[in-house]
Amino acid sequence: MCRSIKTLRPPAIPEEATEEDIRAAALQFVRKVSGFRAPAAHNQEVFDRAVDEIAATTARLMDGLEVRGAAVRTT
């Protein structure tokens, strides 16, 4: 569906996804499903709210995922 959204969990990326990574993925998702790269002024609020909600949901998902077989880091 959204080929430009990258996988945000290891081992696809070497470390935890940043807030910036999560927000970028949420923005790409909202752009794809809405069909707008940049919404008109009268749609900006709902567009931004959708990005915020999807980013928050994604962050909760990432926090809750258990990736089995992933290398354990020792620092």
DOPAZA-7351 format. One record per residue (C-alpha): x, y, z; residue number from 0. Coordinates in steps of 0.25 Angstrom, whole numbers. Each point is the difference from the previous one (the first is absolute). Example, Ala and Ser with C-alpha at 12.3 -4.5 7.8 and 13.67 -1.06 7.14 Angstrom:
<pazas>
<paza X="49" Y="-18" Z="31" resi="0"/>
<paza X="6" Y="14" Z="-2" resi="1"/>
</pazas>
This chain:
<pazas>
<paza X="0" Y="0" Z="0" resi="0"/>
<paza X="10" Y="11" Z="5" resi="1"/>
<paza X="13" Y="-5" Z="-6" resi="2"/>
<paza X="7" Y="12" Z="6" resi="3"/>
<paza X="-3" Y="-3" Z="14" resi="4"/>
<paza X="11" Y="-8" Z="6" resi="5"/>
<paza X="0" Y="-11" Z="10" resi="6"/>
<paza X="3" Y="7" Z="14" resi="7"/>
<paza X="4" Y="-13" Z="8" resi="8"/>
<paza X="13" Y="-7" Z="1" resi="9"/>
<paza X="6" Y="-6" Z="-7" resi="10"/>
<paza X="-5" Y="9" Z="-12" resi="11"/>
<paza X="6" Y="11" Z="8" resi="12"/>
<paza X="12" Y="-2" Z="9" resi="13"/>
<paza X="-6" Y="8" Z="12" resi="14"/>
<paza X="-13" Y="5" Z="5" resi="15"/>
<paza X="-8" Y="8" Z="-9" resi="16"/>
<paza X="0" Y="15" Z="4" resi="17"/>
<paza X="-12" Y="9" Z="1" resi="18"/>
<paza X="4" Y="6" Z="-13" resi="19"/>
<paza X="0" Y="-14" Z="-7" resi="20"/>
<paza X="-14" Y="-3" Z="6" resi="21"/>
<paza X="-5" Y="14" Z="-4" resi="22"/>
<paza X="5" Y="-1" Z="-14" resi="23"/>
<paza X="-6" Y="-14" Z="-2" resi="24"/>
<paza X="-14" Y="6" Z="6" resi="25"/>
<paza X="1" Y="11" Z="-10" resi="26"/>
<paza X="2" Y="-9" Z="-12" resi="27"/>
<paza X="-11" Y="-9" Z="4" resi="28"/>
<paza X="-10" Y="12" Z="2" resi="29"/>
<paza X="5" Y="6" Z="-14" resi="30"/>
<paza X="-3" Y="-13" Z="-6" resi="31"/>
<paza X="-13" Y="-3" Z="5" resi="32"/>
<paza X="-5" Y="14" Z="-1" resi="33"/>
<paza X="5" Y="2" Z="-14" resi="34"/>
<paza X="6" Y="14" Z="4" resi="35"/>
<paza X="15" Y="3" Z="1" resi="36"/>
<paza X="-3" Y="13" Z="6" resi="37"/>
<paza X="-15" Y="2" Z="5" resi="38"/>
<paza X="-7" Y="13" Z="-3" resi="39"/>
<paza X="-1" Y="10" Z="11" resi="40"/>
<paza X="-15" Y="-5" Z="4" resi="41"/>
<paza X="6" Y="-14" Z="1" resi="42"/>
<paza X="13" Y="3" Z="8" resi="43"/>
<paza X="-6" Y="-2" Z="14" resi="44"/>
<paza X="-6" Y="-14" Z="-3" resi="45"/>
<paza X="13" Y="-4" Z="-8" resi="46"/>
<paza X="9" Y="4" Z="11" resi="47"/>
<paza X="-9" Y="-7" Z="11" resi="48"/>
<paza X="1" Y="-13" Z="-8" resi="49"/>
<paza X="15" Y="1" Z="-1" resi="50"/>
<paza X="1" Y="2" Z="15" resi="51"/>
<paza X="-10" Y="-11" Z="3" resi="52"/>
<paza X="7" Y="-10" Z="-9" resi="53"/>
<paza X="14" Y="4" Z="5" resi="54"/>
<paza X="-5" Y="-3" Z="14" resi="55"/>
<paza X="-6" Y="-13" Z="-3" resi="56"/>
<paza X="13" Y="-4" Z="-8" resi="57"/>
<paza X="8" Y="4" Z="12" resi="58"/>
<paza X="-8" Y="-9" Z="9" resi="59"/>
<paza X="1" Y="-11" Z="-9" resi="60"/>
<paza X="15" Y="1" Z="-1" resi="61"/>
<paza X="1" Y="0" Z="15" resi="62"/>
<paza X="-9" Y="-12" Z="1" resi="63"/>
<paza X="7" Y="-9" Z="-10" resi="64"/>
<paza X="8" Y="-11" Z="4" resi="65"/>
<paza X="11" Y="-4" Z="-11" resi="66"/>
<paza X="4" Y="-14" Z="3" resi="67"/>
<paza X="14" Y="-4" Z="-5" resi="68"/>
<paza X="5" Y="14" Z="0" resi="69"/>
<paza X="14" Y="2" Z="5" resi="70"/>
<paza X="0" Y="5" Z="14" resi="71"/>
<paza X="9" Y="12" Z="2" resi="72"/>
<paza X="9" Y="2" Z="12" resi="73"/>
<paza X="5" Y="13" Z="3" resi="74"/>
</pazas>
